[in-house]
Amino acid sequence: MKKAFLLLSVFAVVVFAQAQVNPVNWTFTAKKINDKTYELHIAATIQSGWHLFSQSQPEDAIAEPTVIAFNKNPLLTLDGKAKEEGKLEKFHDAKLDLSANQYSESVKFVQVVKLKAKAKTNVSGSVRFQTCNDKRCLPPKTVTFNVAI
């Protein structure tokens, strides 16, 4: 009985420790460009040794790309796709002949948002992303955001 309890306790600690792994910290801010134009800054700070994947991946990619989804808001329009600001790394695994576009340390996604009329509103949505280090990849994760503009 004691062995079963000990085994169950160790298993619970391992599962809990894995659930706590969160190598990316996200911040969401808006910068006013003019009366009706804003930049939404979606910034990721990545722990040392981990990588966050780009929105665009090569055809032989091993990674799930980062996807930014915006909730519909009749008061605004999105101007193009979110641009990436950071040092893009092109990873290639020669043994598996697979590639990935990734970022280390930090990356910022910048989306231009235009208001249809002068009004106060919010930009909301979600970021779905995957992170890996040299030993493992974590399952994709989704974070939501809501930024006043």
Protein Blocks (a to p, Z undefined) as FASTA:
>chain_A
ZZmmmmmmmmmmmmmmmmmpcfbccddddddfblmbccddddddddehiacddfbdcfkl
cbdcddddddddfkbccehjaddeddddddddfklopacdddehiacdddddddfbdcdd
ddddddddddddfkbccddddddddddZZ
